[in-house]
Amino acid sequence: MSPPHGQRGFSLLEVLVAFVLLAMALALILQIFSTGVAASGRTAAHGRAVTLATSLLARLDAEPVLREEQRSGSNDGMRWRMAIQPAPEPLAGSGQTGGDGAKLYRIRLQIRWQRDGGGGEVTLQTLRLGGRS
C-alpha cells in the first residue's frame, strides 16, 4: 500500500540501514577511545618508571664510594635491577681511574612492570665516577 498523496516517510528498510550505520560508527568511536585510554595508561606507567629510575640514580649519587655490585628491589608494583660495574677500558682510559684516583663505573638500571594484562620495561645506562679507589 502506497502512502496517500503528499505524505512521505522512511521505509522500515531505510530505518534499519540507518541504525546499522549508526551502530558501526559508534563501535568505531568506542574502539578509538579505548585505544587512547590504554595508550594513556602505558604512558603513565612509563613515566612512573622513569621517575623511579631518576630517584634510584639520585640515591646512588649520595654514596661517597661506588663498588661493583648488583642491587634489586620493587616499588609501586615495579621491579628494578641495578648493575654497577667498572667501565670498559676504552671508556675509562688507561688504568680506569681519573687524575685523583676516582674509578669510572657503568650503571645499568632496568625497571619492569606488569599491569592489567600488559607490561613494559625501561632500561637506562649511565657512567659515574665512583670516588677514590
C-alpha positions as CSV (number, residue, x, y, z in Angstrom):
1,M,0.0,0.0,0.0
2,S,1.4,3.3,-1.0
3,P,1.1,6.4,1.2
4,P,-1.6,8.9,0.5
5,H,-0.6,11.6,-1.9
6,G,1.6,14.4,-0.2
7,Q,2.8,12.2,2.7
8,R,6.2,10.8,2.5
9,G,8.3,8.9,5.1
10,F,11.0,6.4,5.6
11,S,10.5,2.7,4.9
12,L,11.4,0.1,7.6
13,L,14.4,-0.9,5.5
14,E,15.8,2.6,5.4
15,V,15.4,2.9,9.1
16,L,17.2,-0.4,9.7
17,V,20.1,0.6,7.4
18,A,20.4,3.9,9.3
19,F,20.6,2.1,12.6
20,V,23.2,-0.4,11.3
21,L,25.4,2.5,10.1
22,L,25.0,4.4,13.4
23,A,25.9,1.2,15.3
24,M,29.0,0.8,13.2
25,A,30.1,4.4,13.7
26,L,29.6,4.1,17.5
27,A,31.6,0.9,17.6
28,L,34.4,2.6,15.8
29,I,34.3,5.6,18.1
30,L,34.4,3.4,21.2
31,Q,37.4,1.5,19.8
32,I,39.3,4.7,19.2
33,F,38.6,5.9,22.8
34,S,39.6,2.6,24.4
35,T,42.8,2.6,22.4
36,G,43.5,6.1,23.6
37,V,42.8,5.2,27.2
38,A,45.1,2.1,27.0
39,A,47.9,4.2,25.5
40,S,47.5,6.8,28.2
41,G,47.9,4.1,30.9
42,R,51.1,2.8,29.2
43,T,52.5,6.3,29.0
44,A,51.7,6.9,32.7
45,A,53.4,3.6,33.7
46,H,56.5,4.6,31.6
47,G,56.6,8.0,33.3
48,R,56.5,6.4,36.7
49,A,59.3,4.0,35.7
50,V,61.5,6.9,34.6
51,T,60.7,8.8,37.8
52,L,61.7,5.7,39.8
53,A,64.9,5.4,37.8
54,T,65.8,9.1,38.4
55,S,65.2,8.6,42.2
56,L,67.4,5.5,42.3
57,L,70.2,7.2,40.4
58,A,69.9,10.2,42.7
59,R,70.3,8.0,45.8
60,L,73.4,6.5,44.1
61,D,74.9,10.0,43.8
62,A,74.7,10.4,47.6
63,E,77.0,7.4,48.2
64,P,80.6,8.6,48.6
65,V,82.2,5.4,47.0
66,L,80.8,3.1,44.4
67,R,81.8,-0.6,44.1
68,E,81.0,-3.4,41.7
69,E,77.7,-4.9,42.8
70,Q,74.1,-5.9,41.8
71,R,71.1,-4.4,43.5
72,S,67.4,-5.1,43.1
73,G,64.1,-4.2,44.7
74,S,60.5,-3.2,44.0
75,N,58.5,0.0,44.3
76,D,54.8,0.7,43.4
77,G,54.4,-2.6,41.5
78,M,57.6,-2.1,39.6
79,R,60.6,-4.3,39.9
80,W,64.1,-2.9,39.4
81,R,67.6,-4.3,39.0
82,M,70.8,-2.2,39.0
83,A,74.2,-3.4,37.9
84,I,77.3,-1.4,38.9
85,Q,80.4,-2.4,37.0
86,P,83.8,-0.9,36.2
87,A,83.6,0.9,32.8
88,P,85.3,-0.9,29.9
89,E,88.9,0.1,29.3
90,P,88.3,2.2,26.1
91,L,85.8,4.4,28.0
92,A,87.8,4.7,31.2
93,G,91.2,5.3,29.6
94,S,94.4,3.6,30.9
95,G,94.0,2.3,34.4
96,Q,90.3,3.2,34.7
97,T,91.0,6.0,37.2
98,G,90.8,9.7,37.0
99,G,93.6,12.1,37.9
100,D,92.5,11.9,41.5
101,G,92.2,8.1,41.6
102,A,88.4,8.0,41.1
103,K,87.2,5.0,39.1
104,L,84.7,5.2,36.3
105,Y,81.7,2.9,36.6
106,R,78.9,1.9,34.2
107,I,75.5,1.8,35.9
108,R,72.7,-0.2,34.1
109,L,69.3,0.2,35.6
110,Q,66.4,-2.0,34.4
111,I,62.8,-1.4,35.6
112,R,59.9,-3.8,34.7
113,W,56.2,-3.7,35.4
114,Q,53.2,-5.9,34.7
115,R,49.7,-4.4,35.0
116,D,46.2,-5.4,33.6
117,G,47.5,-7.9,31.1
118,G,50.2,-5.6,29.8
119,G,53.6,-4.6,30.9
120,G,56.7,-2.8,30.0
121,E,60.4,-2.3,30.6
122,V,62.7,0.7,30.8
123,T,66.5,0.3,30.7
124,L,68.8,3.2,31.4
125,Q,72.6,3.3,31.4
126,T,75.0,5.9,32.6
127,L,78.6,6.4,33.7
128,R,79.6,7.7,37.1
129,L,82.8,8.4,39.0
130,G,83.0,6.1,42.0
131,G,85.2,8.0,44.3
132,R,88.8,7.2,45.3
133,S,89.9,3.6,44.9
